[in-house]
């Protein structure tokens, strides 16, 4: 455990020693490998399956599948674009297994 912690600290020191550290650990572009959605400019770290690598991806447009929230910071379906709401079934088990999927809808438009 100590070796892992030392390796992590060295990696962070190298990343912050670079003249422009943006893009090494945070502010990642779409398509770059990520560990958590907070690293991505789009705020969506997406993976296709449990065995695939996660990459930054664009948020879900209107009428496409979405996830409302992820406990782990990695999504199987990205959350909706700004102004849209992910409408669908939500359960505690779905939150844990990351299977609470819905559809992105413009809730403001449906009330008119």
Buried (B, 14 or more C-beta within 10 A) or exposed (E): EEEEEEEEEEEEEEBEEEEEBEBBBBEBEEEBEBBBBEBBBBBBBBBEEEEEEBBBBBBBEBEBBBBBEBEEBBBBBBBBBEEBBBBBEEEEEBBEEBEBBBBBBBEEEEEE
